[in-house]
């Protein structure tokens, strides 16, 4: 059994002081509050899921930019080390020089036709690869200016693209010096 007490204000307190109607009303209010909170939570979860889905669809991943940056760096390395195309083109020029040079030609003429043209062809192909590396690297670095505003480019993409640009500039400079015979020119024949 419960006890009933009266406080100084005259209100009854204790376990018997509460009647069944008050208990039912409190329960109904709590149930209504709980269901409203649950509805709000469900709406919030749906909204969060919709926002996340929209962000995933709209946000670029940067995979293409990363791939282009790597291609730029690879082209820069090829421009410095020489590629298969440059080697084949130089060998072809050597063969053409051998076939086109008469046996009674001067030594200077033979050196120019057999080795000089091959050297310049190799430099030309190195310059093509260097220019391609430079262009691709600059496009990757300039891409964020034309993309989604506020979406920063990944740091590794910038680093690799700058590496490709640097290798392209160095390769282009070396190709021009090699083509003009300022770097490792042909020996004189006399």
MODA-V87990 format. One record per residue. N is the residue number from 1. RES is the residue in three letters. SS is DSSP state (h for helix, s for strand, l for the rest). OMEGA is omega in whole degrees, 0 to 359 (* if undefined). D_FIRST is the distance of its C-alpha to the first C-alpha in Angstrom with 1 decimal. Layout:
N;RES;SS;OMEGA;D_FIRST / N;RES;SS;OMEGA;D_FIRST
This chain:
1;UNK;l;182;0.0 / 2;UNK;l;177;3.7 / 3;UNK;l;182;6.8 / 4;UNK;s;179;9.8 / 5;UNK;s;178;13.3 / 6;UNK;s;178;16.7 / 7;UNK;l;185;19.5 / 8;UNK;l;182;23.2 / 9;UNK;l;180;24.0 / 10;UNK;l;179;21.6 / 11;UNK;l;180;19.5 / 12;UNK;s;178;15.8 / 13;UNK;s;178;14.1 / 14;UNK;s;185;10.8 / 15;UNK;l;180;8.6 / 16;UNK;l;183;8.3 / 17;UNK;l;182;12.0 / 18;UNK;l;179;13.3 / 19;UNK;l;185;14.3 / 20;UNK;h;182;15.5 / 21;UNK;h;179;19.1 / 22;UNK;h;180;19.0 / 23;UNK;h;180;17.6 / 24;UNK;h;180;20.5 / 25;UNK;h;180;23.0 / 26;UNK;h;180;22.3 / 27;UNK;h;180;22.6 / 28;UNK;h;179;25.8 / 29;UNK;h;180;27.2 / 30;UNK;h;179;26.6 / 31;UNK;h;180;28.2 / 32;UNK;h;179;31.1 / 33;UNK;h;179;31.6 / 34;UNK;h;181;31.6 / 35;UNK;h;177;34.1 / 36;UNK;h;178;36.3 / 37;UNK;h;179;36.4 / 38;UNK;h;178;37.2 / 39;UNK;h;179;40.0 / 40;UNK;h;179;41.4 / 41;UNK;h;179;41.4 / 42;UNK;h;178;43.2 / 43;UNK;h;179;45.7 / 44;UNK;h;179;46.3 / 45;UNK;h;179;46.9 / 46;UNK;h;180;49.3 / 47;UNK;h;179;51.1 / 48;UNK;h;179;51.4 / 49;UNK;h;179;52.8 / 50;UNK;h;180;55.3 / 51;UNK;h;179;56.4 / 52;UNK;h;179;56.9 / 53;UNK;h;179;58.9 / 54;UNK;h;180;61.1 / 55;UNK;h;179;61.7 / 56;UNK;h;180;62.6 / 57;UNK;h;186;65.0 / 58;UNK;h;186;66.6 / 59;UNK;l;176;66.8 / 60;UNK;l;183;70.1 / 61;UNK;l;180;69.7 / 62;UNK;l;181;73.0 / 63;UNK;h;180;74.3 / 64;UNK;h;179;77.6 / 65;UNK;h;178;78.1 / 66;UNK;h;179;77.5 / 67;UNK;h;179;79.8 / 68;UNK;h;178;82.5 / 69;UNK;h;178;82.2 / 70;UNK;h;177;82.7 / 71;UNK;h;178;85.7 / 72;UNK;h;179;87.1 / 73;UNK;h;179;86.9 / 74;UNK;h;177;88.4 / 75;UNK;h;177;91.3 / 76;UNK;h;178;91.9 / 77;UNK;h;179;92.2 / 78;UNK;h;180;94.6 / 79;UNK;h;180;96.7 / 80;UNK;h;185;97.2 / 81;UNK;h;183;97.7 / 82;UNK;l;181;99.6 / 83;UNK;l;180;98.4 / 84;UNK;h;181;99.8 / 85;UNK;h;179;101.3 / 86;UNK;h;179;103.1 / 87;UNK;h;180;104.5 / 88;UNK;h;180;105.8 / 89;UNK;h;178;107.3 / 90;UNK;h;178;109.0 / 91;UNK;h;178;110.4 / 92;UNK;h;179;111.6 / 93;UNK;h;177;113.4 / 94;UNK;h;179;115.0 / 95;UNK;h;178;116.3 / 96;UNK;h;178;117.6 / 97;UNK;h;179;119.3 / 98;UNK;h;181;121.0 / 99;UNK;h;185;122.2 / 100;UNK;h;183;123.4 / 101;UNK;l;178;125.2 / 102;UNK;l;182;128.8 / 103;UNK;l;180;130.0 / 104;UNK;l;179;132.6 / 105;UNK;l;180;130.0 / 106;UNK;l;180;129.8 / 107;UNK;h;179;127.2 / 108;UNK;h;179;125.4 / 109;UNK;h;179;125.2 / 110;UNK;h;179;123.9 / 111;UNK;h;181;121.2 / 112;UNK;h;184;120.1 / 113;UNK;h;186;120.1 / 114;UNK;h;186;118.5 / 115;UNK;h;184;116.1 / 116;UNK;h;180;115.7 / 117;UNK;h;178;114.6 / 118;UNK;h;178;112.1 / 119;UNK;h;180;110.7 / 120;UNK;h;177;110.4 / 121;UNK;h;177;108.7 / 122;UNK;h;178;106.2 / 123;UNK;h;179;105.6 / 124;UNK;h;180;105.2 / 125;UNK;h;176;102.5 / 126;UNK;h;177;100.7 / 127;UNK;h;178;100.8 / 128;UNK;h;178;99.4 / 129;UNK;h;179;96.4 / 130;UNK;h;178;95.9 / 131;UNK;h;177;96.0 / 132;UNK;h;178;93.5 / 133;UNK;h;180;91.2 / 134;UNK;h;181;91.6 / 135;UNK;h;181;90.9 / 136;UNK;h;179;87.8 / 137;UNK;h;179;86.4 / 138;UNK;h;178;87.0 / 139;UNK;h;179;85.4 / 140;UNK;h;181;82.3 / 141;UNK;h;181;82.0 / 142;UNK;h;185;82.7 / 143;UNK;h;181;80.2 / 144;UNK;h;179;77.1 / 145;UNK;h;181;79.0 / 146;UNK;h;183;79.2 / 147;UNK;l;181;75.8 / 148;UNK;l;179;72.2 / 149;UNK;l;177;71.8 / 150;UNK;l;179;69.4 / 151;UNK;l;182;69.5 / 152;UNK;l;178;71.0 / 153;UNK;l;180;73.3 / 154;UNK;l;184;72.3 / 155;UNK;h;182;73.9 / 156;UNK;h;178;75.4 / 157;UNK;h;178;77.1 / 158;UNK;h;182;78.7 / 159;UNK;h;181;79.8 / 160;UNK;h;179;81.4 / 161;UNK;h;177;83.0 / 162;UNK;h;175;84.5 / 163;UNK;h;178;85.8 / 164;UNK;h;178;87.5 / 165;UNK;h;180;89.0 / 166;UNK;h;178;90.3 / 167;UNK;h;178;91.8 / 168;UNK;h;179;93.3 / 169;UNK;h;179;95.0 / 170;UNK;h;179;96.3 / 171;UNK;h;179;97.5 / 172;UNK;h;178;99.2 / 173;UNK;h;179;100.9 / 174;UNK;h;179;102.2 / 175;UNK;h;179;103.3 / 176;UNK;h;179;105.3 / 177;UNK;h;179;106.9 / 178;UNK;h;182;107.7 / 179;UNK;h;182;109.1 / 180;UNK;l;181;111.4 / 181;UNK;l;175;112.6 / 182;UNK;l;178;111.3 / 183;UNK;l;178;109.2 / 184;UNK;l;179;111.0 / 185;UNK;l;180;114.0 / 186;UNK;l;178;116.6 / 187;UNK;l;177;119.3 / 188;UNK;l;185;122.7 / 189;UNK;l;183;125.4 / 190;UNK;l;*;128.3
